[in-house]
Amino acid sequence: MAAPVAAAGRAIRRTPPWRGPSRRPLSSASPPPRAAAVRAAFLSFFRDRHGHRLVPSASVRPRGDPSLLFVNAGMNQFKPIFLGTVDPRSEMAGFRRVANSQKCVRAGGRHSDLEDVGRDLSHHTFFEMLGNWAFGGEYFKEEACSMAWELLTQVYGIPEERLWVSYFSGDPKVGLDPDLESRDIWLRLGVPASRVLSFGPQENFWEMGDTGPCGPCTEIHYDLAGGVGTPELVELWNLVFMQHNREADGSLQPLPQRHVDTGMGLERLVAVLQGRRSTYDTDLFSPLLSAIHQGCGAPPYLGRVGAADEGRTDTAYRVVADHIRTLSVCIADGVSPGMSGAPLVLRRILRRAVRFSSEVLRAPPGFLGSLVPVVVETLGDAYPELQNNSAQAFRASVQIASLVSEDEAAFLASLQRGRRIIDRTVRRLGPSHVFPAEVAWSLSLSGNLGLPLDLVELMLEEKGVQLDSAGLAQLAQEEAQRRAQQAEPIQEQGLQLDVHALGELQRRGVPPTDDSPKYSYSLQPGGGYAEFGTCEAQVLQLYTEDGRAVASVGEGQRCGLLLDRTNFYAEQGGQASDRGYLVRVEQQDVLFPVARAQVCGGFILHEAVAPECLKVGDQVQLHVDKAWRLGCMEKHTAIHLLNWALRQALGPGTEQRGSHLNPEHLRLDVATQAPLTPEQLQAVEGIVQEAVGQDEAVYMEEVALACTAHVPGLRSLDEIYPDPVRVVSVGVPVAHALDPASQAALQTSVELCCGTHLLRTGAVGDLVIVGERQLTKGTTRLLAITGEQAQQAREVGQSLAQEVEAAAERLSRGSRDVVEAQRLSKDMGRLTDAVDTAMMPQWQRRQLQATLKVLQRRANTAIRKLEVGQAAQKTQELLRRHSEGPLIVDTVSTESLSVLVKVVRQLCEQVPSTSVLLLSPQPQGHVLCACQVAQSVSPAFTAEAWALAVCSHMGGKAWGSRVVAQGTGSTADLEAALSTARAYALNQL
């Protein structure tokens, strides 16, 4: 329970954990509204009464925001507006007042509720955030507060006397005054002063992050106690008024434009409207809880927490219900359980659900997957992507359930093994000992079994055992250091324009950069590309490395240039930025190298180093690096062909999840049902080769975004596109491709894309997929090369294939002796290393790897047979030289220690009462040693000690057990070594 706070002479408990199931509805006059009706009422209120535009929920996968693992608030998709970086040509740039219901996940990272889920009656990893926004001062505090009060009291019918509000009390440390404006608005709306509370920055000042837009917020709270006794307040709605920007130095500056950002959790609102103290008692969860009860046969859900929850049954109900919602939504949005980032968090969620369902609820295998259709039924109407993940909702359920069930089955064995390891370790601990960090680490996702560390801690907590947290932290730090050493260097971000710089440009009326010249290129009659024309432009603004706007830059200064127009392609859509140089029109012999170009809110910022002075107003000519640009064009068109070929070979459900390209390589991440087989990889390459061989025309045209909305087969990504949008079509004119009646987009590659492309596919030359790996369950990363590189890769692959074929032929002929067989085995190993690392077709690599694995096994078997035969021959020779007795010490000629050990073993098998030590001289004075003592000898006589005595005499080392041992050394006097062996043995015997 949160500590009470004082207000108007009364103690008030703020945001307590909800204590238990209350079946009392808000009003007895009518049945409580269902969650779907509550959601619909919110959206229709803002659309119909207050002119808001309804926008769909964004994917829970953050788009272009590396600071987030998941979308965790409704405002995430609008961050470009708040930051002032929205493309002015995009649809979002026109947003003024907007409302939606956003899917949110709070697990992992800075805002995580994962460990709290199940422990109480209110926490969730997945939840829905109802929100309304006003951008650019469309409306502010007065309207936002009035709308919220109207919706809660007049539409939802919540009694006014049960609503309290809070506002920002100010922060003298940073010079922020109290938000008296919000206070006065609430008082005018009729909220009594006794129910208007003030709090400091921790409660009522909202910040996006360490830097960026921020501002005071006012919150609306609901009194669970209903006026009986001490008020128990739970937050319903947070209204944020973004009017400041937190700078890198910690200071606050006013934003150029003010915004309203509100958020209200649907689950909590529904609980209030349905008269429940727990969100799990609402119709958002009751179908799932019922399905869990029916599917696993556990006692019915009673809503107990803490010590009252015997056996943690109700905790398990809540964990499983919450986690299967999160899993279903995330997988539908393209996030599958994996090994890093958001996929790793999702894997933790899945494994936590598996543990509670299998160990607490005693659910059968595959149980979690069976709950997916219930989630789809509950949320599918609000979020069609749950149903549209396949052609039909049933197929979507099957697809998601399949991913869940596969990982569930794989984890159950690890969970059981981990449980046994924990039990055994705990039994060995003393009463005051902590659980060893090394054992916990070996159980974890970073170790061997893949148990999330928080799950390990929970399992120990249930046993009353404390984990060595300090030791675990040390191991985690060491692991992080190892990863840092192995990781690729992080590409530096480059110069950026912050919200103030962009606001100043907009205030001055500076238009967005005209970058249409980047598309100005054509084919020559011979098939080559005409020189990419120069572009003349004027310097509108210069920026220093720290983002300050300046009138000029001097010699050697790294700077950012804002021009009125450019022919440089700025990095976006996965395509690397152009590079090149610029010159001043009046001074053509001084080059200003341009390292990159970046998009900043519709402006193109060129990053350069000034060899001489450059001033605002200078006229410059821009020259693009032609080879670099052509390489990017070749790779980008190749990615479109590869994307198309994957859909042709694997089916229309194959979706692109991301891409990146530069002149050296291309990378494409795709959602697949299973890892690609060598045959599928080869088929994909074949489809691309066919399109390249036909040398089809590539058509590009800007069209109204609305014209692309209902074209079957049109490829687009989860991105915000400008309007008009550029369409790239292979082999079919854009107008024909966009005609729904033509079905052309189902027959060829047609995509929305702002990149630069070849004008004919033949210039790709060739495409070879040279790498393939699973990023996460259901997501495959393909690496490919084109042109001459691809041809060389095919040649390398063919050469290695011929070597493998020759090695197989040699193996089929057989080897005359062990030396030849060992040489052939080493050749297999060398070939395996070459195939593993060569730049060659991946389908061929996988085929050759499988072939070499079989050949290596056959080669090793052949060696063993030859060694056994050679050992038998040597054994008979030694038996003829030595009469029966307790000891055989001698030399024998062998090529390997393996043969020598076999000779010793066979001698002891044929003469069990004899102890044997053999030495085998090798080139350059090296000596091999092997020995075995008879079973009947004294325990004090051990093979390991015997070998050590002899090998130490030869300056070497030995290893083994009481019965058998081996070693190596060097000596020119074998007789002395033999004498040492005999003397040691006779002394022991």
Protein Blocks (a to p, Z undefined) as FASTA:
>chain_A
ZZdddeehiacdehiadfbdcfbdfblkbccddfklmmmmmmmmmmmmnopacdddddfb
dghiakbfbdcbfklmmmmmmnopacfkbmklmpmbdcdddddddeehjbdcklmgojam
mbcfbdcddddddeehlacfklmmmmmmmmmmmmnopafklpccdddebjfknopacdfk
lmmmmmmnopafklcccddfklmcccfblbdcddddddddddfknopajaddddfbdcdd
dfbdcdfkopacddfbdcddddddfklmmmmmnopabfklpmklmmmmmmmmmmnopacd
ehiahjllghhlmmmmmmmmmmmmmmmmmmmnopacdfehjllmmmmmmmmmmmmmmmmn
opaehklmmmmmmmmmmmmmmmmmlmmmpmbfklmmmmmmmmmmmmmmmmmmmmmmmmmm
mmmmmmmpcfkbccdfklmmmmmmklmnopafklmmmmmmmnopacdfklmmmmmmmmmm
mmmmmpccdddebjaddfklmmmmmmnopacddfklmmgccddfkopacdddddddddfb
dcdfkopacfbdcehiacddddfbdcbdcdeehiacdddddddfklmkbccddfbdcdee
hiacdddddfbdcdehiacdddddfklmmmmmmmmmmmmmmmmmmmmmnojklccfbdcd
dfkbccdddddfbdcdfklmmmmmmmmmmmmmnopacddddddfklmmmgghiacddddd
ddddddddehiafklmmmmklommmmmccdddfbdcdfbfklnopacdfbdcdfbghiac
ddddehjllmmmmmmmmmmmmmmmmmmmmmmnopfblmlmmmmmmmmmmmmmmmmmpccd
fklmmmmmmmmmmmmmmmmmmmmmmmmmmmmmmmmmmmmmpccdfbdcdddddfbfklmm
mmmmmmmmmmmmbccddddddehhiacddddddfkbcfklcfklmmmmmmmmnopacddd
fkbccdddddfblklmmmmmmmmmmmmZZ
